[in-house]
Amino acid sequence: MNRPQYTPRIRTLKPVARRPAWLANLIKALGFMAINFLCPVYGAEIDSPPPFTITEQQALRLFFERNIDLILAHYDIESGVAQQIIAAALPNPSAQADFNELNSMIWTKQVSPNSGVRWAQGSFPSWGLRIEQMIITAGKRTLRMEGSELGTQGLEYDLRNTVRVLSNAVRHAYYTLLLAQKSAELAQSNLERYRKIVNANKTRLDVGDIAGYDYTRIEVESLQAESDVDATEAEFKRAQAELLLLMGWPENTINIRATEQWPESAGDGIGLKPQNELIKQALDKRPDLAASKIRVAQAEKNRELAKRMVIPDITLIGYYLKDPGNFYVSSGGVGFKLDLPLFYRQEGEIAASMAELNKARVFIQQSEQNIHADVINAQASWKSAEAITRSFEQSVLQRIEARRKAVEFAYRKGATGFLELLDAVRTYKEMMQEYYNALADRSNAWADLIMATGQEVH
């Protein structure tokens, strides 16, 4: 079967008048001038901001100023102050006014029988006023005020405890950033060293001094070093984001770096104190324990208030009535009213307040037990991390540095093989990474010890 052939249609384009040569050259010149003028500006806009080096104290200061959790905790205290105002408020009096008009269909006389006043045809207007004022009895208002004040004090201790916990989180994030930063620098330095080894052995491969298999081993190690650089850079970015989140993402500090200074090994002397002294200090200063004690006092006030609620409040009443159609035109009086606690005597509220008091007392015991455990664990972690770091600084660092330099020198002189060189470089990198990890562990243990003992952070 013969298929019909497709013949493409060719559209004829009309000739376009060309620009004069001098005009084309002028346009090109203006374009080059515009590019040269705009390129520096554009480059300045897309360049990343320079790194912002931050100290531990600066990180804590930004945390105090911008952290969302701390801001919310301050609003909790303001709510507590508002509750104090509510608890201290006196009941407002209530007023009731009535205006009535008596129809003439009921009254046949249009003259008041007592006053003799003649009213308009068809109505006898009357009005009355009633005022009530509640009187809180049995000192219940005072108990509410005292309980609300204790509640505000508990919120203040909660804020201090939030500062204690989150400050420790800021310290941990700062040391994590410093560790990631040192790890990235170590990986980059290790990569540069491998590149030097690769370049040096490329010449030796060309002249037949080493085998191709050995050179491939060196290239593989170099590729692994590049992978380590990428991994450490990703960890560095993650650590930056974690610290920035705690600091409230301050402006113009996205690219932050930590000052290369680990905490002093003595830990302000706190790590050298006996365990019993540290526990006693923590029991005196920990805000969570203080908050638990405050809430026990508040629960006792609430329990006493629930017991006194059995005594009813008294409402005083005063009224005045003006009724021309009555036998007595003007009348008034005073009185009172109250609820009689005959069938229900606040048994449920008293039982609930007693349960809250018992729970608050148990929370004190729980807080004391947690303090003992926190101090013991933090001090043990501190001593272990301090011992490991001291061991690195006193013996390991010097040895691995001396071994690496000796092997590199021997390799350049041809006295050792490349396997010994790779082993020395790899060992140096691993041991330095373990040393940085030990520094970070010691710093975190110091921060945990500060948090466990309740040291104030200003």
C-alpha positions in Angstrom: 0.0 0.0 0.0 1.4 3.3 -1.1 1.2 6.1 1.6 0.7 9.6 0.5 3.8 11.7 0.8 3.8 14.7 3.1 5.0 17.9 1.4 6.0 20.6 4.0 4.8 24.0 3.4 7.5 26.6 3.2 6.6 30.1 4.3 8.4 32.9 2.6 9.6 35.6 5.0 9.6 39.1 3.9 13.0 40.8 4.0 13.6 43.0 7.1 15.4 46.2 6.7 18.7 46.0 8.4 19.9 48.6 10.9 22.8 50.9 9.9 26.2 49.6 11.0 26.8 52.7 13.2 23.5 52.1 15.0 24.3 48.4 15.7 27.7 49.2 17.0 26.3 51.9 19.3 23.7 49.5 20.8 26.5 46.9 21.5 28.6 49.5 23.2 25.8 50.7 25.4 25.0 47.1 26.3 28.6 46.4 27.4 28.6 49.6 29.4 25.4 48.6 31.2 26.7 45.1 32.0 30.0 46.5 33.4 28.0 49.0 35.5 25.5 46.6 36.9 27.7 43.5 37.5 29.4 44.9 40.6 26.1 45.9 42.1 24.5 42.6 41.3 27.4 40.7 42.7 27.2 42.7 45.9 23.6 41.8 46.3 24.0 38.0 45.9 27.1 37.7 48.0 26.4 35.9 51.2 26.9 38.0 54.4 30.2 37.6 56.2 30.2 35.1 59.1 29.2 36.5 62.5 31.3 35.2 65.3 29.4 34.9 68.6 30.5 34.1 72.1 28.6 32.0 74.6 27.6 35.0 76.6 26.3 36.8 73.5 24.3 33.7 72.6 22.7 33.7 76.1 22.0 37.4 75.9 20.2 37.0 72.5 18.3 34.1 74.0 17.1 36.2 76.9 15.9 38.9 74.6 14.3 37.0 71.8 13.3 33.4 72.9 9.6 32.8 72.4 9.2 30.5 75.4 10.6 33.1 77.7 8.3 35.8 76.3 5.3 33.5 76.9 6.5 32.8 80.4 6.5 36.5 81.1 2.9 36.7 79.9 2.1 33.9 82.4 3.4 36.1 85.2 1.3 39.0 84.0 -1.7 36.7 84.0 -0.9 35.8 87.6 -0.8 39.5 88.5 -4.2 39.9 86.9 -5.5 37.1 89.0 -4.3 38.9 92.1 -6.3 41.9 91.1 -9.4 39.7 90.6 -8.9 38.0 94.0 -8.6 41.4 95.8 -11.7 42.9 94.1 -14.7 43.8 96.3 -18.1 42.7 95.0 -20.0 45.5 93.3 -23.4 46.6 94.6 -26.4 45.9 92.5 -29.2 48.4 92.0 -32.8 47.8 90.8 -35.3 50.5 89.8 -39.0 49.9 89.0 -41.5 52.4 87.4 -45.2 51.5 87.4 -48.4 53.1 86.3 -51.8 52.2 87.7 -54.7 52.2 85.2 -57.7 54.4 86.0 -60.0 51.4 85.4 -58.9 50.1 88.8 -59.0 53.4 90.7 -62.2 55.4 90.6 -60.8 58.3 92.5 -58.2 60.5 90.9 -57.1 62.0 94.1 -54.6 60.3 96.4 -56.5 59.2 99.5 -53.7 60.3 101.9 -51.8 63.1 100.3 -54.8 64.7 98.5 -52.7 65.2 95.4 -54.9 65.3 92.3 -53.4 63.3 89.4 -54.1 63.4 85.7 -57.0 61.5 84.5 -56.3 57.8 84.1 -53.1 56.9 85.9 -51.3 56.6 89.3 -47.5 56.5 88.7 -45.2 54.8 91.2 -41.5 53.9 91.4 -39.1 52.0 93.6 -35.4 51.6 94.2 -33.6 48.5 95.6 -29.8 48.2 96.3 -28.0 45.1 97.4 -24.4 44.7 98.6 -22.6 41.4 99.2 -20.4 41.2 102.3 -17.7 38.4 102.1 -17.4 36.8 105.5 -15.0 34.6 107.4 -11.9 36.1 105.8 -12.4 34.4 102.5 -11.3 37.4 100.5 -8.0 37.5 102.4 -7.4 33.8 101.7 -8.1 34.4 98.0 -5.6 37.3 97.9 -2.9 35.3 99.7 -3.5 32.2 97.5 -3.3 34.3 94.3 -0.1 36.0 95.5 1.5 32.6 96.1 0.3 31.5 92.7 2.1 34.5 91.1 5.3 33.6 93.1 5.0 30.1 91.8 4.9 31.4 88.2 8.0 33.5 88.8 9.8 30.4 90.0 8.5 28.6 86.9 10.1 31.4 84.8 13.4 31.0 86.6 13.2 27.2 86.0 12.5 27.8 82.3 15.5 30.0 82.2 17.6 27.3 83.9 16.5 24.6 81.5 16.6 26.6 78.3 19.9 28.2 79.2 21.3 24.7 79.3 19.8 24.0 75.9 21.5 27.2 74.5 24.8 26.1 76.0 24.4 22.6 74.4 23.5 24.1 71.1 26.5 26.5 71.3 28.9 23.6 72.0 27.3 21.5 69.3 28.0 24.4 66.9 31.5 24.7 68.0 32.0 20.9 67.7 30.5 21.0 64.2 32.7 23.9 63.3 35.9 22.2 64.5 34.9 19.0 62.7 34.4 20.9 59.5 37.8 22.5 59.8 39.4 19.2 60.6 37.7 17.6 57.5 38.8 20.4 55.3 42.4 20.3 56.6 42.4 16.5 56.1 41.1 16.9 52.5 43.9 19.5 51.7 46.5 17.1 53.0 45.1 14.2 50.9 45.2 16.5 47.8 48.9 17.2 48.5 49.5 13.5 48.7 47.7 12.9 45.5 49.6 15.6 43.6 52.9 14.3 45.0 52.2 10.7 44.0 50.9 11.7 40.6 54.4 12.6 39.7 55.7 9.4 41.2 53.1 7.4 39.2 54.2 9.1 36.0 57.9 8.1 36.5 56.9 4.6 37.6 57.9 5.0 41.2 54.6 3.6 42.5 52.1 1.2 41.1 48.7 2.2 39.7 46.9 0.2 42.4 48.6 2.2 45.1 47.8 5.5 43.5 44.1 4.4 43.2 44.1 3.7 47.0 45.2 7.3 47.6 42.5 8.7 45.3 39.9 6.6 47.1 41.0 8.1 50.4 40.9 11.6 48.9 37.3 11.0 47.7 36.4 9.8 51.2 37.8 13.0 52.6 35.7 15.0 50.2 32.6 13.1 51.4 33.6 13.9 55.0 33.8 17.6 54.2 30.3 17.5 52.8 28.9 15.6 55.8 30.6 18.0 58.3 29.3 21.0 56.4 25.8 19.7 56.6 26.1 19.1 60.3 27.5 22.6 60.7 24.4 24.1 59.0 22.1 22.0 61.2 23.9 23.2 64.3 23.6 26.8 63.2 19.9 26.4 62.7 19.4 24.9 66.1 21.2 27.7 67.9 19.5 30.4 65.8 16.1 28.9 66.7 16.8 29.2 70.4 18.1 32.8 69.9 14.9 33.8 68.1 16.6 34.0 64.6 18.2 37.5 65.1 18.6 39.6 62.0 21.8 39.6 60.0 23.3 36.7 62.0 22.2 33.8 59.8 25.8 32.8 59.0 27.1 32.5 62.6 30.2 30.9 64.0 31.2 30.1 67.5 34.2 31.6 69.2 36.8 28.9 69.5 36.9 28.8 73.2 35.7 25.9 75.3 34.7 26.4 78.9 37.4 26.3 81.5 38.2 22.9 82.8 37.7 23.9 86.4 34.1 24.8 85.7 34.3 27.8 88.1 35.3 25.5 90.8 31.9 23.8 90.9 33.3 20.5 89.6 35.8 20.3 92.5 33.2 20.6 95.3 32.1 17.5 97.3 28.9 15.8 96.2 27.0 16.6 99.5 27.8 20.2 99.2 26.6 20.3 95.6 23.3 18.6 96.6 22.8 21.0 99.5 23.4 24.0 97.1 21.0 22.6 94.6 18.3 22.1 97.3 18.7 25.7 98.3 18.8 27.2 94.8 16.8 25.1 92.4 13.7 27.1 91.3 11.6 24.0 90.5 11.9 22.9 94.2 11.0 26.4 95.3 8.0 26.4 93.0 6.8 23.1 94.5 7.1 24.5 98.0 5.2 27.6 97.0 2.4 25.6 95.6 2.1 23.6 98.8 1.5 26.8 100.6 -1.0 27.9 98.0 -2.8 24.5 98.3 -3.0 25.0 102.0 -4.6 28.4 101.5 -7.1 26.9 99.0 -8.0 24.1 101.4 -8.7 26.6 104.2 -10.7 28.6 101.8 -12.8 25.6 100.8 -13.5 24.9 104.5 -14.6 28.4 105.1 -16.9 28.4 102.1 -19.4 26.6 104.4 -20.0 30.0 106.1 -22.3 31.8 103.7 -21.8 35.4 102.5 -24.3 38.0 103.6 -26.1 40.3 101.2 -27.4 43.5 102.7 -30.5 45.0 101.1 -31.9 48.5 101.2 -35.0 49.7 99.3 -37.3 52.7 98.9 -40.8 52.7 97.4 -42.9 55.7 96.2 -46.5 54.7 95.5 -49.2 57.5 95.6 -51.9 54.9 95.1 -51.0 53.1 98.3 -52.2 53.8 101.8 -48.6 54.7 102.7 -47.3 56.8 99.9 -43.6 56.4 100.8 -42.0 53.3 102.3 -38.5 51.9 102.7 -36.5 49.4 104.7 -33.3 47.3 105.1 -32.6 43.6 105.3 -30.3 40.8 104.4 -30.2 37.4 102.7 -27.9 34.4 102.8 -27.8 30.8 101.7 -28.4 28.3 104.4 -25.9 25.4 104.3 -28.4 22.7 105.2 -28.1 20.1 102.5 -24.6 20.7 101.0 -21.6 21.8 103.1 -18.8 22.0 100.4 -17.7 18.4 101.0 -16.7 18.0 97.4 -14.6 21.2 97.3 -12.9 20.3 100.6 -12.0 16.8 99.3 -10.7 18.2 96.0 -8.5 20.8 97.8 -7.1 18.1 100.1 -6.2 16.0 97.1 -4.4 19.0 95.5 -2.5 19.6 98.8 -1.4 16.0 98.9 -0.3 16.1 95.3 1.7 19.3 96.0 3.5 17.6 98.9 4.4 14.6 96.8 5.8 17.0 94.1 8.2 18.3 96.7 9.5 14.8 97.4 9.7 14.1 93.6 11.7 17.4 93.1 14.1 16.5 95.9 14.7 13.1 94.4 15.2 14.5 90.9 17.7 17.0 92.3 19.8 14.2 94.0 19.8 12.2 90.7 20.6 15.2 88.6 23.6 16.3 90.7 25.0 12.8 91.0 24.7 12.1 87.3 26.0 15.5 86.2 29.0 15.3 88.5 29.8 11.8 87.4 29.6 12.8 83.7 31.8 15.8 84.4 34.5 13.9 86.1 34.6 11.2 83.4 34.7 13.8 80.6 37.3 15.8 82.4 39.5 12.8 82.8 39.2 11.8 79.1 40.0 15.4 78.0 43.0 15.6 80.3 44.3 12.3 79.0 44.1 13.6 75.4 45.8 16.9 76.3 48.6 15.4 78.4 49.7 12.5 76.2 47.6 11.6 73.1 47.7 14.9 71.2 51.5 15.2 71.2 52.0 11.6 70.2 49.7 11.5 67.3 51.0 14.9 66.0 54.6 13.7 66.3 53.8 10.3 64.6 52.1 12.0 61.7 54.9 14.4 61.1 57.5 11.6 61.4 55.7 9.4 58.9 55.2 12.3 56.4 58.9 13.1 56.6 59.9 9.5 56.2 57.5 9.1 53.2 59.0 12.1 51.5 62.5 10.6 52.0 61.3 7.2 50.7 61.9 5.5 54.1 58.3 4.2 54.4 55.4 3.2 52.2 52.2 5.0 51.4 50.1 2.6 53.5 51.9 3.7 56.6 51.3 7.3 55.5 47.6 6.8 55.0 47.4 5.0 58.3 49.1 7.9 60.1 46.9 10.5 58.4 43.7 8.5 59.1 44.7 7.9 62.7 45.5 11.6 63.3 42.1 12.7 61.9 40.2 10.1 64.0 42.0 10.9 67.2 41.6 14.7 66.7 37.9 14.1 66.1 37.7 12.1 69.3 39.4 14.9 71.1 36.9 17.5 69.9 34.1 15.1 70.9 35.7 14.8 74.4 35.8 18.6 74.6 32.2 18.9 73.6 31.2 16.1 76.1 33.1 17.9 78.9 31.5 21.2 78.0 28.0 19.7 78.0 28.7 18.0 81.3 29.8 21.3 82.8 26.5 22.9 81.5 24.5 20.0 83.0 26.3 20.5 86.3 25.4 24.2 86.3 21.8 23.4 85.5 21.6 20.6 88.2 23.0 22.8 91.0 20.7 25.7 90.1 23.3 28.3 89.3 21.7 31.6 88.4 22.2 32.8 84.8 22.1 36.6 84.5 
